Amino acid sequence: MNKLLQVTDLSKNYGSRIGCEGVAFDLYPGEVLGIVGESGSGKTTLLRCLSAQLEPSAGRIAYDMRTQGLTDIWSLSEPERRMLMRTDWGIVHQNARDGLRMEVSAGANVGERLMAVGARHYGNIRTEAEDWLTKVEIDTGRIDDLPATFSGGMQQRLQIARNLVTQPRLVFMDEPTSGLDVSVQARLLDLIRTLVNRLGIACVIVTHDLGVVRLLAHRLMVMRRGRVVEHGLTDQVLDDPQHPYTQLLVSSILPV
């Protein structure tokens, strides 16, 4: 199986301060990678670099482009990167408002992504938008409502629909359940797991919640002070952590 994403010696510095340093991994189609660590560990900086929101200081991020194979994303032109982010990738922000256009309807939020890949027939776009609202368990009767009228959990569902409607091959998620009530978190996680499995999407998920990665991720990367201190199969890392920091993280967060 061809690699979907190949990351080599990736670093991001802010002057003398390290955002992330020496990160390397491969990601394959349909695989979910979880990245965990305490606040300030570098996990969000890493995610922003991987998703082309932040240019790294060093290293290489190569993505399996549909027409040219593994290509350094920073060798692409800015319009090419933007097109990649609107079509073949999805980016689910921690705050759903950052990933939605709050001034247009729920249906328009989903439909815009379809237009980015060439859809032009209004009736077909609306039908597809309704279908995706159903998939993320939003009442289709609210297709013309503004996102501001939705709850936080519903906004996050809408952001997921907006990102997945183009059938992306890779989705980046930054704390997708943060700030939501526990019951809402559980339903949203179940929804994400179902959609990711059904569509065969590869994901990189950043979270501070080990329960999230236990449920969603095949592999787990633990970060501390900008560096990866442990990396392996999720169950293996959580059930038998090797690095002292991972042991501390697991013992302090996971119930015994």
TORMARMAR-85469 format. One record per residue (C-alpha): residue in three letters; x, y, z. Coordinates in Angstrom, 2 decimals. Layout:
BEGIN
<rest:ALA, X:X, Y:Y, Z:Z>
...
This chain:
BEGIN
<rest:MET, X:0.00, Y:0.00, Z:0.00>
<rest:ASN, X:1.33, Y:3.44, Z:-0.94>
<rest:LYS, X:2.02, Y:5.97, Z:1.79>
<rest:LEU, X:-0.51, Y:8.78, Z:1.91>
<rest:LEU, X:1.65, Y:11.10, Z:3.98>
<rest:GLN, X:5.39, Y:10.97, Z:4.64>
<rest:VAL, X:6.85, Y:13.28, Z:7.28>
<rest:THR, X:10.63, Y:13.57, Z:7.58>
<rest:ASP, X:12.59, Y:15.41, Z:10.30>
<rest:LEU, X:9.92, Y:18.10, Z:10.68>
<rest:SER, X:10.70, Y:21.07, Z:12.92>
<rest:LYS, X:9.13, Y:24.44, Z:13.67>
<rest:ASN, X:10.92, Y:27.05, Z:15.75>
<rest:TYR, X:9.75, Y:30.42, Z:17.01>
<rest:GLY, X:13.10, Y:32.15, Z:17.45>
<rest:SER, X:14.83, Y:30.21, Z:20.22>
<rest:ARG, X:11.62, Y:28.47, Z:21.27>
<rest:ILE, X:10.89, Y:25.00, Z:19.89>
<rest:GLY, X:7.38, Y:24.38, Z:18.55>
<rest:CYS, X:8.16, Y:20.86, Z:17.38>
<rest:GLU, X:11.44, Y:19.18, Z:16.47>
<rest:GLY, X:12.59, Y:16.15, Z:14.49>
<rest:VAL, X:9.15, Y:14.63, Z:13.94>
<rest:ALA, X:8.99, Y:11.75, Z:11.44>
<rest:PHE, X:6.25, Y:9.26, Z:10.56>
<rest:ASP, X:4.35, Y:7.69, Z:7.67>
<rest:LEU, X:0.55, Y:7.59, Z:7.36>
<rest:TYR, X:-1.31, Y:5.12, Z:5.17>
<rest:PRO, X:-4.79, Y:5.35, Z:3.58>
<rest:GLY, X:-7.57, Y:4.69, Z:6.09>
<rest:GLU, X:-5.24, Y:4.96, Z:9.09>
<rest:VAL, X:-6.00, Y:7.15, Z:12.12>
<rest:LEU, X:-3.05, Y:8.65, Z:14.00>
<rest:GLY, X:-3.63, Y:10.22, Z:17.40>
<rest:ILE, X:-1.25, Y:12.86, Z:18.77>
<rest:VAL, X:-1.40, Y:13.52, Z:22.52>
<rest:GLY, X:0.48, Y:15.59, Z:25.05>
<rest:GLU, X:-0.05, Y:18.25, Z:27.67>
<rest:SER, X:-0.63, Y:21.90, Z:26.81>
<rest:GLY, X:2.53, Y:23.30, Z:25.23>
<rest:SER, X:3.77, Y:19.89, Z:24.07>
<rest:GLY, X:3.84, Y:20.99, Z:20.42>
<rest:LYS, X:0.97, Y:18.86, Z:19.17>
<rest:THR, X:-1.08, Y:21.76, Z:17.78>
<rest:THR, X:1.99, Y:23.33, Z:16.15>
<rest:LEU, X:2.69, Y:19.98, Z:14.52>
<rest:LEU, X:-0.89, Y:19.66, Z:13.27>
<rest:ARG, X:-0.83, Y:23.17, Z:11.80>
<rest:CYS, X:2.41, Y:22.35, Z:9.96>
<rest:LEU, X:1.05, Y:19.04, Z:8.66>
<rest:SER, X:-2.12, Y:20.70, Z:7.38>
<rest:ALA, X:-0.23, Y:23.52, Z:5.60>
<rest:GLN, X:-1.58, Y:26.21, Z:7.93>
<rest:LEU, X:1.94, Y:26.92, Z:9.18>
<rest:GLU, X:5.20, Y:26.60, Z:7.23>
<rest:PRO, X:7.81, Y:24.46, Z:9.03>
<rest:SER, X:11.34, Y:25.69, Z:9.75>
<rest:ALA, X:12.88, Y:22.44, Z:8.50>
<rest:GLY, X:11.96, Y:18.98, Z:7.25>
<rest:ARG, X:9.62, Y:17.64, Z:4.61>
<rest:ILE, X:5.90, Y:16.86, Z:4.40>
<rest:ALA, X:5.09, Y:14.78, Z:1.33>
<rest:TYR, X:1.52, Y:13.96, Z:0.32>
<rest:ASP, X:0.42, Y:11.36, Z:-2.23>
<rest:MET, X:-1.06, Y:13.65, Z:-4.87>
<rest:ARG, X:-3.58, Y:11.96, Z:-7.16>
<rest:THR, X:-1.61, Y:12.78, Z:-10.31>
<rest:GLN, X:2.04, Y:12.92, Z:-9.22>
<rest:GLY, X:2.50, Y:10.71, Z:-6.17>
<rest:LEU, X:4.40, Y:11.79, Z:-3.04>
<rest:THR, X:5.02, Y:15.52, Z:-3.37>
<rest:ASP, X:6.42, Y:18.02, Z:-0.88>
<rest:ILE, X:3.40, Y:20.20, Z:-0.07>
<rest:TRP, X:5.62, Y:23.27, Z:0.24>
<rest:SER, X:6.86, Y:22.79, Z:-3.32>
<rest:LEU, X:3.29, Y:23.42, Z:-4.50>
<rest:SER, X:2.10, Y:26.89, Z:-5.43>
<rest:GLU, X:-0.17, Y:28.64, Z:-2.94>
<rest:PRO, X:-3.27, Y:28.14, Z:-5.17>
<rest:GLU, X:-2.42, Y:24.41, Z:-5.45>
<rest:ARG, X:-2.15, Y:24.11, Z:-1.66>
<rest:ARG, X:-5.43, Y:25.96, Z:-1.18>
<rest:MET, X:-7.16, Y:23.64, Z:-3.66>
<rest:LEU, X:-5.75, Y:20.63, Z:-1.84>
<rest:MET, X:-7.10, Y:21.94, Z:1.47>
<rest:ARG, X:-10.56, Y:22.54, Z:-0.06>
<rest:THR, X:-10.88, Y:19.19, Z:-1.81>
<rest:ASP, X:-8.62, Y:16.26, Z:-0.92>
<rest:TRP, X:-8.10, Y:17.34, Z:2.70>
<rest:GLY, X:-10.44, Y:18.29, Z:5.51>
<rest:ILE, X:-9.56, Y:20.41, Z:8.55>
<rest:VAL, X:-11.84, Y:20.17, Z:11.59>
<rest:HIS, X:-11.04, Y:23.01, Z:13.99>
<rest:GLN, X:-11.38, Y:22.88, Z:17.76>
<rest:ASN, X:-13.76, Y:25.83, Z:17.62>
<rest:ALA, X:-16.35, Y:24.97, Z:14.97>
<rest:ARG, X:-16.84, Y:28.67, Z:14.20>
<rest:ASP, X:-13.28, Y:28.76, Z:12.82>
<rest:GLY, X:-14.23, Y:26.10, Z:10.26>
<rest:LEU, X:-17.65, Y:27.44, Z:9.26>
<rest:ARG, X:-18.91, Y:30.50, Z:7.41>
<rest:MET, X:-21.23, Y:31.87, Z:10.04>
<rest:GLU, X:-22.97, Y:34.33, Z:7.67>
<rest:VAL, X:-24.37, Y:31.66, Z:5.31>
<rest:SER, X:-26.81, Y:28.82, Z:5.89>
<rest:ALA, X:-25.99, Y:25.28, Z:7.00>
<rest:GLY, X:-26.73, Y:24.01, Z:3.51>
<rest:ALA, X:-24.50, Y:26.64, Z:1.91>
<rest:ASN, X:-21.63, Y:25.68, Z:4.23>
<rest:VAL, X:-21.79, Y:22.13, Z:2.90>
<rest:GLY, X:-22.55, Y:23.14, Z:-0.69>
<rest:GLU, X:-19.55, Y:25.47, Z:-0.97>
<rest:ARG, X:-17.17, Y:22.53, Z:-0.67>
<rest:LEU, X:-19.00, Y:20.72, Z:-3.48>
<rest:MET, X:-18.69, Y:23.79, Z:-5.69>
<rest:ALA, X:-14.94, Y:23.76, Z:-5.04>
<rest:VAL, X:-14.75, Y:20.38, Z:-6.80>
<rest:GLY, X:-16.85, Y:21.50, Z:-9.74>
<rest:ALA, X:-20.50, Y:20.94, Z:-8.73>
<rest:ARG, X:-22.77, Y:23.54, Z:-10.35>
<rest:HIS, X:-26.33, Y:22.13, Z:-10.37>
<rest:TYR, X:-28.18, Y:23.81, Z:-7.50>
<rest:GLY, X:-30.70, Y:21.00, Z:-7.03>
<rest:ASN, X:-27.98, Y:18.34, Z:-6.85>
<rest:ILE, X:-25.91, Y:20.42, Z:-4.44>
<rest:ARG, X:-28.88, Y:20.94, Z:-2.15>
<rest:THR, X:-29.79, Y:17.24, Z:-2.25>
<rest:GLU, X:-26.20, Y:16.30, Z:-1.38>
<rest:ALA, X:-26.18, Y:18.85, Z:1.45>
<rest:GLU, X:-29.40, Y:17.39, Z:2.84>
<rest:ASP, X:-27.90, Y:13.90, Z:2.63>
<rest:TRP, X:-24.87, Y:15.01, Z:4.63>
<rest:LEU, X:-26.95, Y:16.78, Z:7.25>
<rest:THR, X:-28.73, Y:13.46, Z:7.72>
<rest:LYS, X:-25.39, Y:11.62, Z:7.97>
<rest:VAL, X:-24.26, Y:13.89, Z:10.82>
<rest:GLU, X:-27.68, Y:13.73, Z:12.49>
<rest:ILE, X:-28.83, Y:17.30, Z:11.82>
<rest:ASP, X:-32.52, Y:17.77, Z:10.98>
<rest:THR, X:-32.74, Y:18.58, Z:7.24>
<rest:GLY, X:-35.44, Y:21.08, Z:8.13>
<rest:ARG, X:-32.63, Y:23.29, Z:9.40>
<rest:ILE, X:-30.76, Y:23.39, Z:6.08>
<rest:ASP, X:-31.53, Y:27.09, Z:5.62>
<rest:ASP, X:-30.71, Y:28.07, Z:9.23>
<rest:LEU, X:-27.54, Y:29.99, Z:10.07>
<rest:PRO, X:-24.86, Y:28.10, Z:12.06>
<rest:ALA, X:-25.11, Y:30.71, Z:14.85>
<rest:THR, X:-28.55, Y:29.28, Z:15.70>
<rest:PHE, X:-27.02, Y:25.81, Z:16.35>
<rest:SER, X:-25.59, Y:24.48, Z:19.62>
<rest:GLY, X:-21.84, Y:23.88, Z:19.93>
<rest:GLY, X:-22.24, Y:20.17, Z:19.27>
<rest:MET, X:-24.42, Y:20.80, Z:16.23>
<rest:GLN, X:-21.92, Y:23.33, Z:14.87>
<rest:GLN, X:-19.20, Y:20.70, Z:15.19>
<rest:ARG, X:-21.39, Y:18.19, Z:13.31>
<rest:LEU, X:-21.96, Y:20.77, Z:10.57>
<rest:GLN, X:-18.22, Y:21.44, Z:10.34>
<rest:ILE, X:-17.64, Y:17.68, Z:9.93>
<rest:ALA, X:-20.27, Y:17.50, Z:7.16>
<rest:ARG, X:-18.66, Y:20.50, Z:5.42>
<rest:ASN, X:-15.28, Y:18.75, Z:5.50>
<rest:LEU, X:-16.35, Y:15.25, Z:4.51>
<rest:VAL, X:-18.78, Y:16.06, Z:1.68>
<rest:THR, X:-15.96, Y:16.11, Z:-0.89>
<rest:GLN, X:-14.83, Y:12.61, Z:0.17>
<rest:PRO, X:-11.35, Y:13.76, Z:1.26>
<rest:ARG, X:-8.61, Y:11.20, Z:1.67>
<rest:LEU, X:-7.05, Y:12.92, Z:4.69>
<rest:VAL, X:-8.66, Y:14.85, Z:7.55>
<rest:PHE, X:-6.91, Y:16.80, Z:10.30>
<rest:MET, X:-8.82, Y:17.20, Z:13.57>
<rest:ASP, X:-7.81, Y:19.55, Z:16.38>
<rest:GLU, X:-9.49, Y:18.64, Z:19.69>
<rest:PRO, X:-12.79, Y:17.85, Z:17.91>
<rest:THR, X:-14.75, Y:17.25, Z:21.13>
<rest:SER, X:-13.17, Y:19.88, Z:23.38>
<rest:GLY, X:-15.60, Y:22.09, Z:25.27>
<rest:LEU, X:-18.63, Y:19.87, Z:24.65>
<rest:ASP, X:-20.75, Y:18.18, Z:27.30>
<rest:VAL, X:-19.77, Y:14.58, Z:28.01>
<rest:SER, X:-22.94, Y:13.13, Z:26.48>
<rest:VAL, X:-22.48, Y:15.27, Z:23.35>
<rest:GLN, X:-18.81, Y:14.22, Z:23.15>
<rest:ALA, X:-19.75, Y:10.54, Z:23.23>
<rest:ARG, X:-22.26, Y:10.85, Z:20.38>
<rest:LEU, X:-19.89, Y:12.98, Z:18.30>
<rest:LEU, X:-17.02, Y:10.51, Z:18.77>
<rest:ASP, X:-19.26, Y:7.64, Z:17.73>
<rest:LEU, X:-20.30, Y:9.63, Z:14.65>
<rest:ILE, X:-16.66, Y:10.40, Z:13.72>
<rest:ARG, X:-15.64, Y:6.77, Z:14.15>
<rest:THR, X:-18.55, Y:5.55, Z:12.00>
<rest:LEU, X:-17.89, Y:8.03, Z:9.17>
<rest:VAL, X:-14.12, Y:7.52, Z:9.16>
<rest:ASN, X:-14.49, Y:3.73, Z:9.02>
<rest:ARG, X:-17.25, Y:3.83, Z:6.39>
<rest:LEU, X:-15.42, Y:6.23, Z:4.09>
<rest:GLY, X:-11.91, Y:4.83, Z:4.64>
<rest:ILE, X:-10.54, Y:8.27, Z:5.51>
<rest:ALA, X:-7.06, Y:8.74, Z:6.97>
<rest:CYS, X:-7.02, Y:11.06, Z:9.98>
<rest:VAL, X:-4.56, Y:12.89, Z:12.17>
<rest:ILE, X:-6.26, Y:13.77, Z:15.47>
<rest:VAL, X:-4.74, Y:16.04, Z:18.11>
<rest:THR, X:-6.25, Y:15.75, Z:21.58>
<rest:HIS, X:-5.41, Y:15.90, Z:25.26>
<rest:ASP, X:-8.06, Y:13.22, Z:25.93>
<rest:LEU, X:-6.66, Y:9.67, Z:25.94>
<rest:GLY, X:-10.22, Y:8.32, Z:25.80>
<rest:VAL, X:-10.61, Y:9.93, Z:22.38>
<rest:VAL, X:-7.51, Y:8.25, Z:20.95>
<rest:ARG, X:-8.40, Y:4.95, Z:22.59>
<rest:LEU, X:-11.68, Y:5.00, Z:20.68>
<rest:LEU, X:-10.52, Y:6.44, Z:17.34>
<rest:ALA, X:-6.80, Y:6.00, Z:16.70>
<rest:HIS, X:-4.93, Y:3.00, Z:15.31>
<rest:ARG, X:-1.57, Y:4.50, Z:16.24>
<rest:LEU, X:-0.57, Y:6.97, Z:18.91>
<rest:MET, X:2.21, Y:9.54, Z:19.12>
<rest:VAL, X:3.04, Y:11.11, Z:22.50>
<rest:MET, X:4.68, Y:14.54, Z:22.50>
<rest:ARG, X:6.52, Y:16.45, Z:25.18>
<rest:ARG, X:8.33, Y:19.76, Z:24.80>
<rest:GLY, X:8.06, Y:19.62, Z:21.02>
<rest:ARG, X:9.49, Y:16.13, Z:20.60>
<rest:VAL, X:7.91, Y:12.71, Z:20.11>
<rest:VAL, X:8.76, Y:10.59, Z:23.16>
<rest:GLU, X:6.72, Y:7.50, Z:22.27>
<rest:HIS, X:5.04, Y:6.17, Z:19.14>
<rest:GLY, X:3.26, Y:2.89, Z:18.52>
<rest:LEU, X:-0.04, Y:1.03, Z:18.28>
<rest:THR, X:-2.60, Y:2.82, Z:20.45>
<rest:ASP, X:-3.51, Y:-0.12, Z:22.70>
<rest:GLN, X:0.15, Y:-1.02, Z:23.10>
<rest:VAL, X:1.17, Y:2.51, Z:24.12>
<rest:LEU, X:-1.76, Y:3.00, Z:26.51>
<rest:ASP, X:-1.65, Y:-0.48, Z:28.08>
<rest:ASP, X:2.14, Y:-0.76, Z:28.33>
<rest:PRO, X:3.69, Y:2.71, Z:28.15>
<rest:GLN, X:7.49, Y:2.68, Z:27.99>
<rest:HIS, X:8.50, Y:6.33, Z:28.40>
<rest:PRO, X:8.22, Y:7.80, Z:31.93>
<rest:TYR, X:6.24, Y:10.77, Z:30.60>
<rest:THR, X:3.73, Y:8.47, Z:28.86>
<rest:GLN, X:3.44, Y:6.43, Z:32.06>
<rest:LEU, X:2.66, Y:9.61, Z:33.97>
<rest:LEU, X:0.17, Y:10.77, Z:31.36>
<rest:VAL, X:-1.65, Y:7.42, Z:31.32>
<rest:SER, X:-1.71, Y:6.99, Z:35.11>
<rest:SER, X:-2.97, Y:10.53, Z:35.71>
<rest:ILE, X:-5.73, Y:10.50, Z:33.10>
<rest:LEU, X:-6.92, Y:6.96, Z:32.53>
<rest:PRO, X:-8.90, Y:5.20, Z:35.25>
<rest:VAL, X:-7.12, Y:2.27, Z:36.86>
